[in-house]
């Protein structure tokens, strides 16, 4: 269940020039749109989706639940492929609207968002090897190369 529509226990008004810019009891802002100071800034941390965090969630899922979570983590991260193919090709946008259809907003090519997708893709590819096995197999490969074995 989403908690976005529920009132907060400790209201925090966002004030600018003596004017309240948000609803302190229901601060969720579903869309990152409008004037920067009065609409987008209050929405930035109250509903806007930050793309660079999502790949880390996929990684954390496997770290917390183990190899059985790999298919789910790979499927979740795979949803980024659509984003990599639209807008600024090969890149992920900085932020997305909190509500459907989760349109990309902000910078169209956020470097750390795009690099996180690639980093976690690589991690999920080797995660099935188990803890330390990816490093261990690389070391054995170097050892075998020095000994003339393949």
C-alpha positions as CSV (number, residue, x, y, z in Angstrom):
1,X,0.0,0.0,0.0
2,X,1.2,3.4,-0.8
3,X,1.7,5.8,2.0
4,X,1.8,8.9,-0.2
5,X,-1.9,9.8,0.4
6,X,-1.6,9.5,4.2
7,X,-1.1,12.6,6.4
8,X,2.3,13.0,8.0
9,X,2.7,12.9,11.8
10,X,5.1,15.9,12.0
11,X,4.1,18.5,9.4
12,X,6.9,20.4,7.8
13,X,5.9,23.5,5.9
14,X,8.1,24.7,3.0
15,X,8.1,28.5,3.3
16,X,9.4,31.0,0.8
17,X,9.0,34.8,1.2
18,X,6.5,34.1,4.0
19,X,4.3,31.9,1.8
20,X,3.7,28.2,2.4
21,X,4.5,26.3,-0.8
22,X,3.3,22.9,0.2
23,X,0.5,21.2,2.1
24,X,2.4,20.5,5.4
25,X,0.0,17.6,6.3
26,X,0.0,16.0,2.8
27,X,3.4,16.9,1.3
28,X,3.4,14.3,-1.5
29,X,3.9,16.0,-4.9
30,X,3.1,13.6,-7.6
31,X,4.6,15.7,-10.5
32,X,7.9,17.4,-10.9
33,X,6.6,20.3,-12.9
34,X,6.0,24.1,-12.9
35,X,8.0,27.0,-11.5
36,X,11.3,25.9,-10.0
37,X,11.0,27.8,-6.7
38,X,7.3,27.3,-5.9
39,X,6.6,23.8,-7.5
40,X,9.6,21.8,-8.4
41,X,11.8,22.5,-5.4
42,X,9.1,21.4,-2.9
43,X,8.4,18.3,-5.1
44,X,12.1,17.4,-5.3
45,X,12.1,15.4,-2.1
46,X,8.4,14.8,-1.7
47,X,7.4,12.5,-4.5
48,X,9.9,12.9,-7.3
49,X,11.8,9.7,-8.1
50,X,15.6,9.9,-8.1
51,X,16.8,7.4,-10.7
52,X,20.3,6.8,-9.4
53,X,18.9,5.1,-6.3
54,X,16.9,2.4,-8.1
55,X,19.9,0.3,-9.2
56,X,21.2,0.2,-5.7
57,X,17.8,-1.1,-4.5
58,X,18.2,-4.0,-7.0
59,X,21.7,-4.7,-5.6
60,X,20.5,-4.5,-2.0
61,X,17.7,-7.0,-2.8
62,X,20.3,-9.6,-3.7
63,X,22.6,-8.7,-0.8
64,X,19.8,-9.0,1.7
65,X,17.9,-12.0,0.3
66,X,20.7,-13.9,-1.4
67,X,20.9,-15.6,-4.8
68,X,17.2,-16.5,-4.8
69,X,16.5,-12.8,-5.4
70,X,18.6,-12.6,-8.5
71,X,15.8,-13.2,-11.0
72,X,13.7,-10.5,-9.3
73,X,16.6,-8.0,-9.1
74,X,17.5,-8.7,-12.8
75,X,13.9,-8.2,-13.9
76,X,13.6,-4.9,-11.9
77,X,16.8,-3.6,-13.3
78,X,15.8,-4.7,-16.7
79,X,13.0,-2.2,-16.6
80,X,15.7,0.5,-17.1
81,X,16.4,-0.8,-20.7
82,X,13.3,1.2,-21.9
83,X,14.7,4.4,-20.4
84,X,18.1,3.8,-21.9
85,X,16.4,3.6,-25.3
86,X,14.4,6.8,-25.2
87,X,15.1,10.4,-24.6
88,X,18.9,10.8,-24.6
89,X,19.9,7.4,-25.9
90,X,22.1,5.3,-23.6
91,X,21.3,7.5,-20.6
92,X,18.9,7.7,-17.7
93,X,17.2,10.9,-16.7
94,X,17.9,12.6,-13.4
95,X,14.4,12.4,-11.9
96,X,11.0,11.0,-12.8
97,X,7.4,12.0,-11.7
98,X,6.2,10.1,-8.7
99,X,2.9,9.2,-10.3
100,X,2.3,7.3,-13.5
101,X,3.3,7.4,-16.2
102,X,6.6,8.4,-14.4
103,X,7.8,10.8,-17.1
104,X,11.5,11.7,-17.1
105,X,12.3,15.1,-15.8
106,X,15.3,17.2,-14.9
107,X,18.6,16.5,-16.7
108,X,18.0,14.0,-19.6
109,X,21.4,12.3,-19.3
110,X,22.4,11.9,-15.6
111,X,25.9,10.4,-15.5
112,X,25.7,8.7,-12.1
113,X,22.2,7.3,-12.8
114,X,23.4,5.7,-16.1
115,X,26.6,4.4,-14.5
116,X,24.7,2.9,-11.6
117,X,22.6,0.9,-14.0
118,X,25.8,-0.4,-15.7
119,X,27.6,-1.1,-12.3
120,X,24.7,-3.0,-10.9
121,X,24.1,-4.9,-14.2
122,X,27.7,-6.1,-13.9
123,X,27.2,-7.0,-10.3
124,X,24.0,-9.0,-10.9
125,X,25.8,-10.8,-13.8
126,X,28.5,-12.1,-11.4
127,X,26.4,-12.3,-8.2
128,X,25.3,-15.9,-9.0
129,X,28.8,-17.0,-8.4
130,X,28.5,-16.5,-4.7
131,X,30.4,-14.4,-2.2
132,X,34.0,-14.0,-3.2
133,X,33.8,-16.4,-6.1
134,X,34.1,-13.8,-8.8
135,X,37.3,-12.5,-7.2
136,X,38.5,-16.1,-6.6
137,X,37.9,-17.2,-10.2
138,X,39.8,-14.1,-11.5
139,X,42.8,-14.9,-9.2
140,X,42.8,-18.5,-10.4
141,X,42.7,-17.3,-14.0
142,X,45.8,-15.2,-13.4
143,X,47.6,-18.0,-11.6
144,X,46.9,-20.4,-14.5
145,X,48.1,-17.8,-17.1
146,X,51.4,-17.5,-15.3
147,X,51.8,-21.3,-15.2
148,X,51.1,-21.6,-18.9
149,X,47.7,-23.2,-18.4
150,X,44.5,-22.1,-19.9
